Amino acid sequence: MTYVVTDNCIRCKYTDCVEVCPVDCFYEGENMLVINPDECIDCGVCEPECPAEAISPDTEPGLDKWLELNAEYAAKWPNLTAKKDELPEAKEMDGVAGKLEQFFSAEPGSGD
């Protein structure tokens, strides 16, 4: 098992989860974070820290595409190990439907 970041992170990118991760397995894209499933130790401390509730265990139904997306982009994006400010539009974008199709960016973030 691992944890995955899902669509509600897109255009919110709260980083409270990064601050508590004991193994630094978060990677930063332009407008979302992902978890490297090979580095995640399944401790679960990140899940309750996410204000957008965008982190779930991969054992929940329907998360296969998110596991694939997290693995793919963790290999491409820079590691993030410290908390940053959320995106300016985070509050307005929290809970918006269809974020993956409408707003996902494959561009990397700046990392640490």
N, CA, C and O atoms as a MOPAC input file, in Angstrom:
PM7 MOZYME 1SCF
protein

 N      0.83800 1    -1.18900 1     0.00000 1
 C      0.00000 1     0.00000 1     0.00000 1
 C      0.87900 1     1.24700 1     0.00000 1
 O      2.00400 1     1.23900 1     0.50000 1
 N      0.34400 1     2.29300 1    -0.56300 1
 C      0.96500 1     3.61000 1    -0.52100 1
 C     -0.15400 1     4.64000 1    -0.45800 1
 O     -1.32900 1     4.30100 1    -0.60400 1
 N      0.20000 1     5.84600 1    -0.25000 1
 C     -0.76500 1     6.94100 1    -0.32000 1
 C     -0.57300 1     7.64900 1    -1.64500 1
 O      0.52700 1     7.66000 1    -2.19700 1
 N     -1.65200 1     8.24500 1    -2.16100 1
 C     -1.59200 1     8.96900 1    -3.43100 1
 C     -2.25100 1    10.33100 1    -3.26900 1
 O     -3.16700 1    10.51500 1    -2.46800 1
 N     -1.75500 1    11.27500 1    -4.05400 1
 C     -2.36700 1    12.59700 1    -4.11900 1
 C     -3.36400 1    12.55400 1    -5.27200 1
 O     -3.04600 1    12.05700 1    -6.35200 1
 N     -4.55900 1    13.06900 1    -5.04600 1
 C     -5.62100 1    13.01900 1    -6.05000 1
 C     -5.95700 1    14.41700 1    -6.56600 1
 O     -5.29200 1    15.39600 1    -6.22700 1
 N     -6.99700 1    14.49200 1    -7.38800 1
 C     -7.29200 1    15.71200 1    -8.15200 1
 C     -7.57600 1    16.96100 1    -7.34000 1
 O     -7.37800 1    18.06300 1    -7.85200 1
 N     -8.02800 1    16.84500 1    -6.10600 1
 C     -8.33700 1    18.08200 1    -5.39000 1
 C     -7.08700 1    18.88000 1    -5.01800 1
 O     -7.19900 1    20.02900 1    -4.59100 1
 N     -5.91400 1    18.29600 1    -5.17000 1
 C     -4.66700 1    19.04500 1    -4.94600 1
 C     -4.41600 1    20.03800 1    -6.08800 1
 O     -3.78200 1    21.07400 1    -5.88500 1
 N     -4.90500 1    19.72300 1    -7.26400 1
 C     -4.64600 1    20.55700 1    -8.44000 1
 C     -5.16800 1    21.97400 1    -8.21400 1
 O     -6.33400 1    22.18000 1    -7.87600 1
 N     -4.28800 1    22.93100 1    -8.40600 1
 C     -4.52300 1    24.36600 1    -8.24400 1
 C     -4.84200 1    24.77400 1    -6.80800 1
 O     -5.34600 1    25.87100 1    -6.56600 1
 N     -4.54900 1    23.88900 1    -5.86000 1
 C     -4.56700 1    24.24200 1    -4.43500 1
 C     -3.13300 1    24.16700 1    -3.92600 1
 O     -2.57300 1    25.15800 1    -3.45800 1
 N     -2.54900 1    22.98000 1    -4.02300 1
 C     -1.15900 1    22.69200 1    -3.65400 1
 C     -0.80000 1    23.18300 1    -2.25400 1
 O      0.18400 1    23.89300 1    -2.05000 1
 N     -1.63200 1    22.78200 1    -1.30400 1
 C     -1.25500 1    22.98600 1     0.09900 1
 C     -0.05600 1    22.06600 1     0.36600 1
 O      0.00700 1    20.96900 1    -0.18900 1
 N      0.86000 1    22.47900 1     1.17500 1
 C      2.03900 1    21.64700 1     1.41800 1
 C      2.18400 1    21.24400 1     2.88600 1
 O      3.27900 1    20.90000 1     3.33200 1
 N      1.09600 1    21.28800 1     3.62500 1
 C      1.11600 1    20.85100 1     5.02200 1
 C      1.60000 1    19.39500 1     5.11600 1
 O      2.28200 1    19.01800 1     6.06900 1
 N      1.23900 1    18.59500 1     4.11900 1
 C      1.60300 1    17.18300 1     4.06700 1
 C      3.11600 1    16.99600 1     3.98200 1
 O      3.67300 1    16.08600 1     4.59600 1
 N      3.76300 1    17.85300 1     3.22800 1
 C      5.21100 1    17.77500 1     3.02500 1
 C      5.94600 1    17.94300 1     4.35000 1
 O      6.93200 1    17.25900 1     4.62700 1
 N      5.44800 1    18.85400 1     5.14800 1
 C      6.08400 1    19.18900 1     6.42000 1
 C      6.11700 1    18.00900 1     7.39700 1
 O      7.03600 1    17.91100 1     8.21100 1
 N      5.13500 1    17.12100 1     7.32700 1
 C      5.05700 1    16.01100 1     8.28600 1
 C      5.60200 1    14.68800 1     7.75200 1
 O      5.73400 1    13.72900 1     8.51300 1
 N      5.91600 1    14.62100 1     6.47100 1
 C      6.37100 1    13.36200 1     5.87000 1
 C      7.75800 1    12.98200 1     6.39500 1
 O      8.71000 1    13.74600 1     6.23200 1
 N      7.88000 1    11.80500 1     7.02600 1
 C      9.17500 1    11.41300 1     7.59100 1
 C     10.18900 1    10.93200 1     6.55500 1
 O     11.37400 1    10.80800 1     6.86600 1
 N      9.74000 1    10.66000 1     5.32500 1
 C     10.65900 1    10.12600 1     4.30900 1
 C     10.79400 1    11.02600 1     3.08100 1
 O     11.40000 1    10.62400 1     2.08700 1
 N     10.24200 1    12.22900 1     3.13600 1
 C     10.39400 1    13.20300 1     2.03600 1
 C     10.02000 1    12.61800 1     0.67400 1
 O     10.79800 1    12.70000 1    -0.27700 1
 N      8.83100 1    12.03100 1     0.58500 1
 C      8.42900 1    11.37000 1    -0.66600 1
 C      7.49000 1    12.20800 1    -1.53200 1
 O      6.85400 1    11.67600 1    -2.44200 1
 N      7.39400 1    13.52200 1    -1.26000 1
 C      6.55000 1    14.40100 1    -2.07200 1
 C      7.37200 1    15.08000 1    -3.16200 1
 O      8.51800 1    15.47800 1    -2.95100 1
 N      6.75500 1    15.20000 1    -4.32600 1
 C      7.39000 1    15.83000 1    -5.48500 1
 C      6.45900 1    16.91300 1    -5.99900 1
 O      5.23600 1    16.77300 1    -5.95900 1
 N      7.06100 1    18.00400 1    -6.48600 1
 C      6.27800 1    19.19600 1    -6.79100 1
 C      6.13700 1    19.46700 1    -8.28000 1
 O      7.11900 1    19.61000 1    -9.00800 1
 N      4.87500 1    19.53300 1    -8.70700 1
 C      4.55800 1    20.00200 1   -10.04100 1
 C      4.17400 1    21.46900 1    -9.99100 1
 O      4.12200 1    22.07100 1    -8.91900 1
 N      3.90800 1    22.03500 1   -11.14700 1
 C      3.53800 1    23.44400 1   -11.22200 1
 C      2.31700 1    23.76300 1   -10.36800 1
 O      2.27700 1    24.79400 1    -9.69700 1
 N      1.29800 1    22.85900 1   -10.39500 1
 C      0.08700 1    23.17900 1    -9.64700 1
 C     -0.46000 1    22.04000 1    -8.78400 1
 O     -1.62600 1    22.06700 1    -8.38900 1
 N      0.37300 1    21.04500 1    -8.49100 1
 C     -0.02500 1    19.98300 1    -7.56000 1
 C      1.20800 1    19.25300 1    -7.05700 1
 O      2.31300 1    19.45400 1    -7.56000 1
 N      1.00600 1    18.41200 1    -6.06700 1
 C      2.05500 1    17.54800 1    -5.53900 1
 C      1.72500 1    16.10700 1    -5.88300 1
 O      0.57100 1    15.77800 1    -6.15800 1
 N      2.73600 1    15.24600 1    -5.86800 1
 C      2.52500 1    13.80200 1    -5.98400 1
 C      3.39900 1    13.10800 1    -4.94200 1
 O      4.34900 1    13.68800 1    -4.41500 1
 N      3.05700 1    11.86800 1    -4.66400 1
 C      3.81800 1    11.02600 1    -3.73800 1
 C      4.51900 1     9.94700 1    -4.55000 1
 O      3.91400 1     9.32700 1    -5.42500 1
 N      5.79300 1     9.72600 1    -4.25900 1
 C      6.50900 1     8.62500 1    -4.89800 1
 C      6.10000 1     7.33500 1    -4.18100 1
 O      6.43800 1     7.14900 1    -3.01200 1
 N      5.37600 1     6.44100 1    -4.87000 1
 C      4.88100 1     5.23600 1    -4.20100 1
 C      5.99200 1     4.28300 1    -3.76900 1
 O      5.78000 1     3.44800 1    -2.88900 1
 N      7.17600 1     4.39900 1    -4.37900 1
 C      8.29200 1     3.53800 1    -3.98700 1
 C      9.00600 1     4.05400 1    -2.73800 1
 O      9.75500 1     3.31500 1    -2.09900 1
 N      8.77700 1     5.30900 1    -2.39500 1
 C      9.41200 1     5.89900 1    -1.21700 1
 C      8.46100 1     5.99900 1    -0.02200 1
 O      8.90500 1     6.02800 1     1.12600 1
 N      7.16600 1     6.05200 1    -0.28800 1
 C      6.16000 1     6.17100 1     0.77000 1
 C      6.20500 1     4.92800 1     1.66300 1
 O      6.24100 1     3.79900 1     1.17300 1
 N      6.20100 1     5.15300 1     2.97700 1
 C      6.24000 1     4.02800 1     3.92400 1
 C      4.86000 1     3.72500 1     4.51900 1
 O      4.74600 1     2.98700 1     5.49800 1
 N      3.83100 1     4.29500 1     3.92400 1
 C      2.44900 1     4.00100 1     4.31700 1
 C      2.13100 1     4.36600 1     5.76000 1
 O      1.28800 1     3.72600 1     6.38900 1
 N      2.79000 1     5.37600 1     6.28500 1
 C      2.55000 1     5.74700 1     7.68300 1
 C      1.23400 1     6.50700 1     7.85300 1
 O      0.61800 1     6.45700 1     8.91700 1
 N      0.80500 1     7.21400 1     6.79600 1
 C     -0.47900 1     7.90100 1     6.83900 1
 C     -0.50500 1     9.24700 1     7.52400 1
 O     -1.57600 1     9.84300 1     7.63800 1
 N      0.63400 1     9.75900 1     7.99100 1
 C      0.60400 1    11.04200 1     8.69900 1
 C      0.23100 1    12.20500 1     7.78600 1
 O     -0.24000 1    13.23400 1     8.27000 1
 N      0.42800 1    12.06600 1     6.49600 1
 C      0.11700 1    13.14800 1     5.55600 1
 C     -1.38600 1    13.32100 1     5.32400 1
 O     -1.86100 1    14.43900 1     5.12300 1
 N     -2.12200 1    12.22700 1     5.35100 1
 C     -3.54400 1    12.26800 1     4.97800 1
 C     -4.35800 1    13.28500 1     5.78100 1
 O     -5.05000 1    14.10200 1     5.17400 1
 N     -4.30900 1    13.27500 1     7.11200 1
 C     -5.12400 1    14.24400 1     7.86000 1
 C     -4.59800 1    15.67500 1     7.79200 1
 O     -5.31100 1    16.60900 1     8.15800 1
 N     -3.37200 1    15.85900 1     7.33200 1
 C     -2.78900 1    17.20100 1     7.25900 1
 C     -3.25700 1    17.99000 1     6.04300 1
 O     -3.12000 1    19.21400 1     6.02300 1
 N     -3.80200 1    17.33000 1     5.03800 1
 C     -4.18300 1    17.99700 1     3.79400 1
 C     -5.51100 1    18.73800 1     3.95400 1
 O     -6.55100 1    18.10200 1     4.12600 1
 N     -5.49100 1    20.08300 1     3.89900 1
 C     -6.73500 1    20.84900 1     4.03300 1
 C     -7.73100 1    20.56600 1     2.90800 1
 O     -8.93700 1    20.73500 1     3.08800 1
 N     -7.23000 1    20.13700 1     1.75300 1
 C     -8.09900 1    19.86200 1     0.60800 1
 C     -8.58100 1    18.40900 1     0.58100 1
 O     -9.34400 1    18.02600 1    -0.30600 1
 N     -8.14100 1    17.60700 1     1.54200 1
 C     -8.49500 1    16.18100 1     1.59600 1
 C     -8.18000 1    15.48700 1     0.27700 1
 O     -8.98800 1    14.71900 1    -0.24400 1
 N     -6.98800 1    15.77000 1    -0.25700 1
 C     -6.58600 1    15.24500 1    -1.56200 1
 C     -5.66000 1    14.03900 1    -1.46600 1
 O     -5.15900 1    13.57300 1    -2.49000 1
 N     -5.42100 1    13.52600 1    -0.27400 1
 C     -4.53100 1    12.37800 1    -0.09500 1
 C     -5.34500 1    11.19300 1     0.40800 1
 O     -6.10600 1    11.30200 1     1.36800 1
 N     -5.16300 1    10.04600 1    -0.27100 1
 C     -5.90100 1     8.83700 1     0.09400 1
 C     -4.99400 1     7.62100 1    -0.01900 1
 O     -4.02600 1     7.63800 1    -0.77900 1
 N     -5.30200 1     6.55600 1     0.74000 1
 C     -4.55600 1     5.31000 1     0.54900 1
 C     -4.94600 1     4.69300 1    -0.79100 1
 O     -6.10100 1     4.78800 1    -1.20600 1
 N     -3.99600 1     4.06700 1    -1.46400 1
 C     -4.27900 1     3.50500 1    -2.78700 1
 C     -5.18700 1     2.28300 1    -2.73200 1
 O     -5.54900 1     1.73200 1    -3.77200 1
 N     -5.55400 1     1.85800 1    -1.53700 1
 C     -6.46900 1     0.72800 1    -1.39700 1
 C     -7.92800 1     1.14000 1    -1.58700 1
 O     -8.80600 1     0.28500 1    -1.71300 1
 N     -8.18600 1     2.44200 1    -1.60600 1
 C     -9.55400 1     2.90000 1    -1.86100 1
 C     -9.90600 1     2.63500 1    -3.32200 1
 O     -9.04300 1     2.75200 1    -4.19300 1
 N    -11.15600 1     2.28000 1    -3.60200 1
 C    -11.55300 1     1.98100 1    -4.97800 1
 C    -11.39900 1     3.18800 1    -5.90700 1
 O    -11.60900 1     4.33300 1    -5.50500 1
 N    -11.02700 1     2.90500 1    -7.15700 1
 C    -10.97700 1     3.93600 1    -8.18900 1
 C     -9.74200 1     4.80500 1    -8.19800 1
 O     -9.72900 1     5.83700 1    -8.86800 1
 N     -8.70600 1     4.42500 1    -7.48000 1
 C     -7.51600 1     5.27600 1    -7.41700 1
 C     -6.35700 1     4.77700 1    -8.27900 1
 O     -5.24600 1     5.29500 1    -8.16900 1
 N     -6.59300 1     3.78600 1    -9.12900 1
 C     -5.51900 1     3.24700 1    -9.97100 1
 C     -4.86900 1     4.31000 1   -10.83700 1
 O     -3.64400 1     4.35400 1   -10.95100 1
 N     -5.68700 1     5.18000 1   -11.45800 1
 C     -5.10800 1     6.21600 1   -12.32900 1
 C     -4.26700 1     7.19800 1   -11.52300 1
 O     -3.29200 1     7.74800 1   -12.03700 1
 N     -4.63700 1     7.42200 1   -10.26400 1
 C     -3.87200 1     8.33900 1    -9.41500 1
 C     -2.56300 1     7.71100 1    -8.97700 1
 O     -1.55700 1     8.40900 1    -8.85000 1
 N     -2.55700 1     6.41200 1    -8.74500 1
 C     -1.31400 1     5.71900 1    -8.42000 1
 C     -0.34700 1     5.83200 1    -9.59800 1
 O      0.84000 1     6.10000 1    -9.40900 1
 N     -0.85500 1     5.62900 1   -10.80400 1
 C     -0.02200 1     5.74500 1   -12.00700 1
 C      0.48900 1     7.16900 1   -12.19300 1
 O      1.66500 1     7.37100 1   -12.49300 1
 N     -0.39000 1     8.15900 1   -12.01700 1
 C      0.00800 1     9.55500 1   -12.18600 1
 C      1.05500 1     9.94600 1   -11.14200 1
 O      2.03600 1    10.61200 1   -11.47300 1
 N      0.85700 1     9.54000 1    -9.88600 1
 C      1.82700 1     9.85200 1    -8.83900 1
 C      3.18700 1     9.23800 1    -9.16400 1
 O      4.21200 1     9.90900 1    -9.04000 1
 N      3.20900 1     7.98200 1    -9.57500 1
 C      4.47600 1     7.31300 1    -9.90100 1
 C      5.16400 1     7.98100 1   -11.08800 1
 O      6.37300 1     8.21100 1   -11.05800 1
 N      4.39800 1     8.29000 1   -12.12800 1
 C      4.97300 1     8.90100 1   -13.32900 1
 C      5.61300 1    10.25100 1   -13.03300 1
 O      6.74900 1    10.50400 1   -13.43500 1
 N      4.89000 1    11.11500 1   -12.33400 1
 C      5.39400 1    12.46800 1   -12.12300 1
 C      6.38700 1    12.57200 1   -10.96700 1
 O      7.18000 1    13.51400 1   -10.93200 1
 N      6.36600 1    11.64100 1   -10.02800 1
 C      7.40100 1    11.62700 1    -8.98400 1
 C      8.76900 1    11.36800 1    -9.60900 1
 O      9.79200 1    11.80400 1    -9.08100 1
 N      8.78100 1    10.66000 1   -10.72900 1
 C     10.03900 1    10.38500 1   -11.43600 1
 C     10.51800 1    11.58400 1   -12.26000 1
 O     11.67900 1    11.63100 1   -12.66800 1
 N      9.63300 1    12.54600 1   -12.50600 1
 C      9.96000 1    13.68900 1   -13.36900 1
 C     10.11600 1    15.00500 1   -12.61500 1
 O     10.89900 1    15.86100 1   -13.02500 1
 N      9.39100 1    15.17400 1   -11.53300 1
 C      9.33800 1    16.44700 1   -10.82100 1
 C     10.35600 1    16.48200 1    -9.68100 1
 O     10.79600 1    15.43300 1    -9.21000 1
 N     10.73400 1    17.69900 1    -9.23200 1
 C     11.69700 1    17.81900 1    -8.13600 1
 C     11.08100 1    17.49700 1    -6.76900 1
 O      9.88700 1    17.68500 1    -6.53700 1
 N     11.92900 1    17.01500 1    -5.89600 1
 C     11.53600 1    16.69000 1    -4.52900 1
 C     11.21800 1    17.96800 1    -3.75500 1
 O     11.87100 1    18.99700 1    -3.93100 1
 N     10.21000 1    17.88400 1    -2.90000 1
 C      9.84800 1    19.00300 1    -2.03300 1
 C      9.84900 1    18.49400 1    -0.59900 1
 O      9.14000 1    17.54100 1    -0.27400 1
 N     10.64200 1    19.12700 1     0.25400 1
 C     10.76900 1    18.65400 1     1.63400 1
 C     10.39000 1    19.70200 1     2.66900 1
 O     10.44500 1    19.43700 1     3.87000 1
 N     10.00800 1    20.88700 1     2.21500 1
 C      9.64900 1    21.96300 1     3.14200 1
 C      8.33000 1    22.60200 1     2.72800 1
 O      8.00100 1    22.66300 1     1.54300 1
 N      7.58800 1    23.07300 1     3.70600 1
 C      6.29000 1    23.71100 1     3.45700 1
 C      6.46700 1    25.01700 1     2.68500 1
 O      7.39500 1    25.78600 1     2.93400 1
 N      5.56100 1    25.24500 1     1.75000 1
 C      5.48500 1    26.49600 1     0.98900 1
 C      4.06300 1    27.02800 1     1.12100 1
 O      3.17400 1    26.32700 1     1.60500 1
 N      3.85500 1    28.25400 1     0.69400 1
 C      2.50100 1    28.80300 1     0.66200 1
 C      1.67900 1    28.07000 1    -0.38700 1
 O      2.20100 1    27.66200 1    -1.42400 1
 N      0.39200 1    27.90500 1    -0.11000 1
 C     -0.50800 1    27.31500 1    -1.10200 1
 C     -0.64000 1    28.27400 1    -2.28700 1
 O     -0.22400 1    29.43000 1    -2.20900 1
 N     -1.21800 1    27.78600 1    -3.37200 1
 C     -1.43200 1    28.64000 1    -4.53900 1
 C     -2.46100 1    29.71900 1    -4.19800 1
 O     -3.34300 1    29.48500 1    -3.37200 1
 N     -2.36300 1    30.89400 1    -4.82000 1
 C     -3.27400 1    32.00200 1    -4.49700 1
 C     -4.75300 1    31.65200 1    -4.66700 1
 O     -5.60400 1    32.17400 1    -3.94700 1
 N     -5.05600 1    30.77200 1    -5.61800 1
 C     -6.44800 1    30.41400 1    -5.89800 1
 C     -6.92000 1    29.18500 1    -5.11700 1
 O     -7.99300 1    28.65500 1    -5.40400 1
 N     -6.14500 1    28.72800 1    -4.14200 1
 C     -6.44000 1    27.47600 1    -3.44200 1
 C     -7.85000 1    27.41400 1    -2.86700 1
 O     -8.55100 1    26.42200 1    -3.06400 1
 N     -8.27100 1    28.43900 1    -2.17000 1
 C     -9.59800 1    28.40200 1    -1.53400 1
 C    -10.72000 1    28.30600 1    -2.56500 1
 O    -11.67800 1    27.55700 1    -2.37300 1
 N    -10.60600 1    29.06000 1    -3.65700 1
 C    -11.64600 1    29.02400 1    -4.69500 1
 C    -11.65900 1    27.69200 1    -5.44600 1
 O    -12.71300 1    27.24500 1    -5.90000 1
 N    -10.49200 1    27.05700 1    -5.57800 1
 C    -10.39300 1    25.82200 1    -6.35600 1
 C    -10.69300 1    24.56800 1    -5.54100 1
 O    -10.90500 1    23.50000 1    -6.11500 1
 N    -10.71500 1    24.67800 1    -4.22900 1
 C    -10.97400 1    23.52400 1    -3.37500 1
 C    -12.36000 1    22.96300 1    -3.66900 1
 O    -13.36600 1    23.65800 1    -3.52300 1
 N    -12.40300 1    21.70100 1    -4.08400 1
 C    -13.67300 1    21.02900 1    -4.33900 1
 C    -14.22600 1    21.17600 1    -5.74400 1
 O    -15.27500 1    20.60800 1    -6.04500 1
 N    -13.55600 1    21.91800 1    -6.61300 1
 C    -14.01500 1    22.08200 1    -7.99500 1
 C    -13.91200 1    20.73300 1    -8.71200 1
 O    -12.89500 1    20.04900 1    -8.60600 1
 N    -14.94600 1    20.36000 1    -9.42900 1
 C    -14.96600 1    19.08500 1   -10.15200 1
 C    -14.17300 1    19.17500 1   -11.45700 1
 O    -14.03700 1    20.25200 1   -12.03800 1
 N    -13.65600 1    18.04000 1   -11.90700 1
 C    -12.99600 1    17.95900 1   -13.20700 1
 C    -11.64200 1    18.63400 1   -13.28700 1
 O    -11.22200 1    19.05700 1   -14.36500 1
 N    -10.96000 1    18.73900 1   -12.17400 1
 C     -9.67400 1    19.44300 1   -12.16700 1
 C     -8.61600 1    18.76900 1   -13.04100 1
 O     -7.84900 1    19.45500 1   -13.71700 1
 N     -8.56500 1    17.44800 1   -13.03600 1
 C     -7.54300 1    16.75100 1   -13.82300 1
 C     -7.66700 1    17.11500 1   -15.29600 1
 O     -6.67700 1    17.46900 1   -15.93600 1
 N     -8.85500 1    17.03000 1   -15.82600 1
 C     -9.08400 1    17.29200 1   -17.24700 1
 C     -8.91800 1    18.77000 1   -17.59300 1
 O     -8.43800 1    19.10100 1   -18.67700 1
 N     -9.30600 1    19.65000 1   -16.69100 1
 C     -9.30300 1    21.08000 1   -16.98900 1
 C     -8.01600 1    21.80600 1   -16.63000 1
 O     -7.61100 1    22.72700 1   -17.34000 1
 N     -7.36300 1    21.40900 1   -15.53800 1
 C     -6.30500 1    22.25600 1   -14.99300 1
 C     -4.95100 1    21.59700 1   -14.75700 1
 O     -3.99000 1    22.29800 1   -14.44100 1
 N     -4.83500 1    20.28800 1   -14.89500 1
 C     -3.56500 1    19.61900 1   -14.60600 1
 C     -2.44900 1    20.15300 1   -15.49400 1
 O     -2.63700 1    20.34300 1   -16.69500 1
 N     -1.28800 1    20.39300 1   -14.89700 1
 C     -0.09500 1    20.80000 1   -15.63600 1
 C      1.00400 1    19.76800 1   -15.40800 1
 O      1.28600 1    19.39700 1   -14.26900 1
 N      1.61600 1    19.31000 1   -16.48100 1
 C      2.72400 1    18.36100 1   -16.38800 1
 C      4.05300 1    19.05500 1   -16.10500 1
 O      5.08100 1    18.39900 1   -15.93800 1
 N      4.02700 1    20.38000 1   -16.05300 1
 C      5.25600 1    21.14400 1   -15.80900 1
 C      5.72500 1    20.95400 1   -14.36400 1
 O      4.90100 1    20.86500 1   -13.45300 1
 N      7.03700 1    20.89100 1   -14.15200 1
 C      7.54600 1    20.73400 1   -12.79100 1
 C      7.42800 1    22.00500 1   -11.97300 1
 O      7.36600 1    23.10600 1   -12.52000 1
 N      7.39700 1    21.84300 1   -10.66900 1
 C      7.49300 1    22.97900 1    -9.76200 1
 C      8.95700 1    23.29100 1    -9.52000 1
 O      9.83300 1    22.75600 1   -10.20000 1
 N      9.22100 1    24.15200 1    -8.55700 1
 C     10.60800 1    24.54800 1    -8.29400 1
 C     11.31200 1    23.63900 1    -7.28900 1
 O     12.53900 1    23.66000 1    -7.18900 1
 N     10.54000 1    22.83700 1    -6.54100 1
 C     11.14800 1    21.96900 1    -5.53500 1
 C     11.77200 1    22.78100 1    -4.41400 1
 O     11.40800 1    23.93500 1    -4.19000 1
 N     12.71300 1    22.16600 1    -3.71400 1
 C     13.38300 1    22.86200 1    -2.60600 1
 C     14.35900 1    23.90500 1    -3.11700 1
 O     15.00900 1    24.58400 1    -2.32200 1

